[in-house]
C-alpha cells in the first residue's frame, strides 16, 4: 500500500540533506538522548529486580513459606497437624520446631539470639540451611548430644569454631525458694552456616528438637509447624485454611509478613527510581520540541506551498507530529535493545570495569554476592517503552500546532 504523503514528507525532513544537516544532527541527538534514558531505566530496574530476587531466595532459604504457631503455648499434637497438612495437594513438606530466646556465651563474649529446635531430616525439606553450611552438617544434631549449629556472625562474635563449647542461657528461668535462677546448658558447636543476611547469621542457632524441648520444657510439643507450599505467594492462605481445622487457638505467619519492611523498601526505591529516570526521558523528549520548532521555522515556505496545494491544517500538523513520533519510536527501540543487551551482559561489563580501573565494585565480603544480579521483567520493559513513546508524542504537540497555524500568504511573502 502507498504510504500517506504526510509520512513521506516527515521521513524526508528526517534525512540529512545539504543545508539541513544541522537539523538532522539535532534529530539524531534527540534519538540518542531518549535511547540512553530508556536503556538506563531498564538496567537500573533490572538490577533492583535482581537484588529483590536474591533477597527473596535468601529469605526463603532460611524462613519457611508459611508457619502455624500455637497461640497460648506449644501445639498440643503437631504430629496429627503435620499429617493433615501433607494430605493437602498444595503442601509439599511440613516440619515442627521449638523456638525460644537465649543468651549465647563463650569466654567473655555474649550474644542474644533465637534458638530453634528442629528435626534435621524434616528441616531440610522446608528450608535450605544445609546449602548454607560453611562447616559441619545439620545432620550432626542428635537428640541428647547437645550439639549446636550457629551462624557465621555468631561464630565471629563469640570467637568459636567446630568443636568449641557455647553456653546457652535461656530467657525463661526456674522458680526456686531462693528466687528465679536462669536455665542454662553447654552445647558443642557442630556446624556453622552463612545465609548472607545479618538477621540469621548473627541471630539464629539450631539445636535438635528433643534438646530444645527439654530446655524449654514443652514436653515434646512443638512451638509451631513450618510449611513448604507449591506457590510461595499463597503460603499464608494455605496455612490459614489449615489452621482453621485445629481445635486449639493458633496464629499464622509467612515469609512476606516476617520481612515486609525489606520488600516495601525495595518497592519504594524502585518507584522513586522509575520517577526520577522518567524525568530523564522527559528531558530527552524536550530535545524533540526544540528540533521540531527549528524544523517548523526552517520549513515555512514548504508549509505555505503545502497549504496552497490544498493541504489542511490537520495534514500539516500530522507531518510534524509524525516526524517527532518517529524520533521517539527509533530512540525508544534503540534504548530497549541497548538496555536489554547491557542487562544480559551486565556481569561481563562489571568485570571489565573492575579490570580496567583495578577496583572491586561488588565485594562478596560486603554484599554477600559475587556477581551483580539482574532480572528483566517484560511488564516493566513495556511500561518504560510506553512512557517514552507517550512523552515523545506529547513533545510534538506544540510544534505541530505552531506549524498548522501558519498563514500561507505571510510565509510566501518573504520567499
N, C-alpha and C positions, 0 to 999 in steps of 0.2 A: 504494500500500500504506500501511496505517496504521502510523505510527512507534511504537516501543515507548514505554511510559509513562515509563520511566526517562529517555529522551531528552527527552520533553516537560517533565518536571519540571526537568531540568538547564537547558533553554532558558528556562524560566520564572524560575529563580533568576538567570540572567544578565541578564534585563531589569530595568531600573530601575523600582521601584515606591515608593510612599510608605513611608518608614521603611527602605527598603533601598537608598537612593541612594548611601550611602557605600560599601557593599559592591560595588555596580555600578561605582562610580568606581574602586575598587581593582582590579577586574577589567579595566577599560579600561587602567589604568596598567600592569598585567601584560602585556596585549597589546602596548601601545606599547613597553615595555621589550624584549620578545622581538623585535618587528619592527625596532626600531632596531639591536639587536645583530646580527640576521641581515643587515640592509642594510649595515652597516659591514663585516662579514666579506666579503660579496660584493664590495663596492667595493675593499677593500684587496687581496684576492686577484686581482681583475681587473686592477688597476694593476700588481701584481707580474708577472702573466702578460704584460701589455703590454710591460713593460721586458725580460722574458726574450725575448719575440718580437723586439723591436727589437735586442737584443744579438745574437740568433741571426742576424738578417738582416745586421747589420753584419759579423759574423764571416764569414758565407758570401759577403759581397760581396768580401772580400779573400782568404780562405782557400778552397781547393778543397774539394769534398765529400770527396775522398779522394786519396791520392797514393801512388806507388810509388817508393822510393828504392833506389839501389844500396847494398849493404851494405858492401863493402870499397872502394868508389870509384864513379865515374860508371857509368851504364848503358852497356853496350857498343853496343847497337843500339836506340836509342829509337824510331827510325822504324818498325821492324818491330813493336815493342811497341805503338805508337800505332795502327797498322793493325789489330793483333789486338784491341785494346780497342774500336775503333769497329765491329768486326764483331759485338759483343755488343749485344743489344737494350736492355740496361739502362744502357748508357754513352752519354751524349749528346754529350760532347766530350772531347778529351784534348789537353794542351799540355805540351811539355817545358820544363824550367827548369834553370838553372845557379845554384847558390847558394853564397855564401861570406861570411865575416865581414870587415869592413873598418873603418877609421877615416876618417871624412869630415872634412875641414878646410877652413876658409875664413878667411883672416886669422889672428886669434889664437884663434878658436873651433874646437872639435873635438867630434865626436860619434861614439860607437861604434854601429854598425848592421849590418844584414844586407843584402847586395847580392844581388838576384835578377835574373838574366839571362833575358829572355823574348822570344818571338816575338810582337810586338804583335797581329797578326791572330788568332793562336791563343789568346793570353792572354785576349782579350776574350770568348772562348767559355766559359772556365772561371771567370772572376771578373767583378766589376762595377766594377773600378777605374776604368774610363772614366767611369762615372756619378759618381765621387767627385772628378773633376778640378775644381780651382778655377781653374787657368790652364794653358794649353798642352794638349797632346794626347799620349796614349800612342803614337799612330802616328808621333810625331816621332822615335821611337827608330829609327835606321838603322844597320846594321852598318858599322863603320869611321868613323862620325861622332863617336863617343864622347860621346853625349848621355845625360842622366840625368833621371829623373822622381823627385822627392823628396816626402816627406810635409810637411804644414804645420808640424809640430813641428820637423822637421829644418831647414826654411827659416827658422823663427824663431830656432832656436838658433844657426845659422850666420850669420844676417843676410843671406841671399842671396835672389835672385828670378830671374825668367826672364832668361836671357842671361848670368848670372853664372857664374863658374867655381868648381868644387869639386874638391879634391884627394882622391882615394881611395887610401888606403894599406892594402894587404892584410895580413891576419894571417899569410899564408904568405910567407916571404922567399926570396931567392936565395942559394944557397951559392956563395961565391966564394973565391979564395985568401986574401983578407983577412978572411974571415968571412961571416956572414949579413947580407945587405943587404935592406932591405924593397923590395917591388914596389909601385909607385905609378903613378897615371895621372891626368891632369887631365881632368875631364868638364865639359861645358857644360849648365847647367840648362835643360831644355826643357819642363818641366811640374811642377806642384805639385798634389798631391791631399790630400784631408782625409776620412778614413774615420770620424772621430769616436771612435776608440779610440787611446789613447796608445801601445799596443804597435806599431801600424802607423804612425801619424803621426810618431812620434819614432824608430822603429827599423827602417824598411824603405825601400829605394830600388830603383828599377827601371832597368836598362840593357838594351841589346839582347843577345840570346842570343849572337851572334857576338863582341861585345866582351867579355862576361863569360867566354866560353870561352877567348879569347886571354889574358885576365888571369889566370884560374885554371888555364890550361894543361890543359884537358880534351880537347884535340884534337877539338873538335866534338861530344864526347859530353855527355850531359845528366846532371845530378845526380839527376834523377827525372822522373816523369811525373805531372802533375796531372789529375784526372778530374772531370768533371761527370756525375752519375748521375741516374736518374729518381726515385729515392727517397733523400733525403739521410740517412735513418736507417739505410740498409743500405749506405752507402758503403764501410765497412770490409770487409764481407763480399764485396762485388763486387770490390774491389781485391785482397783476399786470393786469391780464385779466379783472378784474372788473373795475380797474381804467381806462382802455382804453375805456370804454363805456361812460366816463364822457365828458361833453362838456367843462369843465374847466381844467386848469392845476393842477396836483396833483403829489404827490410822495408816494411811498410805503415803508413800513418798516415791519420787522418781528422780532421775538424773537431771532433768530440766529444772525442777524446783530446787534441788540441792545447790545448783550452780547458776541460778538465774542471773546473778549480777555479772558473771563473766560474759554470758551471751547478750545481755542487754547492753553492756558497754561496747561490745563488738558491733552490734546492730546500730547503736547510736553513732559510733565512729564512722561506719560505712555511710550512713545517711548524711553526716556532715561532709565527708569527703566527696560524696556524689554532688552535693550542692555547690561546694567550693570549685570542684573541677568542671561542673556545668557552667559556672561563671567564666571559666577559661574558654570554653566553647563559645559562650556568648560574646566574649571579646574578639575571638577569631571571626565570628559572624559579622561583627561591625566592619571588618575589612570588606565584606561584600557590599555593605552600604556605601562605603567610600568609593569602591570600584565602580558600582553602578551609577553613582552620581557623576563620576568623571566620564563614564561612557555616555550618559544622557547629555551632558554638556557638549561632548565632542560630536555627538551624532544628531545635533539639532536639525541639520539640513536633511539627513536621512529620514528623520521623523516627519518633517514637513512634506517631503516627497511622498512618503507612505500615506499620509493623510490626504494629500492631493489626489492620489490614485484611488481613494475611497476606503482606506483602512480606518476602522473605527477606533475610538479611544481605548476600547477594551482590547483590541488586537495589539495596539502599541504597548499597552500595559502587559499583555501576555508575553511579548518579545523580551522585555527586560526582566519580568518575573521568571521566565524560563531560563534566562542566562544565569541569574542568581541561584536558581534551584539546581541547575546543572553543576555550578561551582560547589554548592553544598553537597550534592549527591556524589560527585567524584571525590571530594575531600573526605566525606564520611566513609565511602567504600575503601579508600586508601588507608584511612585510620583503622578501620576494622581489620584489614589484612595485616597491617603493621602491628597492631595490638595483639592479635592472635599469634602472630609469628614470634614476637618478643616473649609472650607468656609461655609458649611451648618450649622456648629455648632459654628461659629465664635463668636456670641454674648454670648453663654454659656462659651466659652473659656475666653473671656474678663472678664465676671463676676467672673469666678473662679480666675483669676489673681488678680482682684481687691479685692476679699475677702481674698485671701491668703496673700497679701502684704499690705492690708489696704491702697490702693491708688485709685485715681479716674482717669482712663485713658481717659475717654471721658466725660468731664463735659458738661452737657447740657447748662450751663450758658456761656461757652466759645465757643463751637462748634454748639450750637442750635440743637444738635442731642443727643437723649438719648441712642440710640443704634448705634453700628458700622455697617454701611450699606455695603452690598456686593452684587454683581451681576455677575454670571458666564455666560460668552458668549462662545458658542460652537466653534465659529470660532477661538477665541484666544486660547482655550484649544488645538484645533487641531494644531494650529501653534506652540505652545510650544512643543507638542509631536513630531512634525516633526523636529524641531530644535534639540531636544535632541537626537533623533534617527540618524539624519544626523551627528551630532558631534561624536556620538558613532561609527558609521560606518567609518568616516574619521580617528578616532583614531586607527582603526585596520590595516590601510594600511601599515604603516612602519613595524610593527612586522610580518605581514603576508608575505610581500615581503622578509623580512630577513629570514624567515623560508623556503620560496620557493627557495632561492638562495644557501642554504647549500648543500655541496657535500657529498654524502653518504659515500664515502671512507674515507674522512677526519674525519667524525663523528665516524665511526666504528673503526677507528684505536685505539681510546682510550677506547673503550668499553670492 
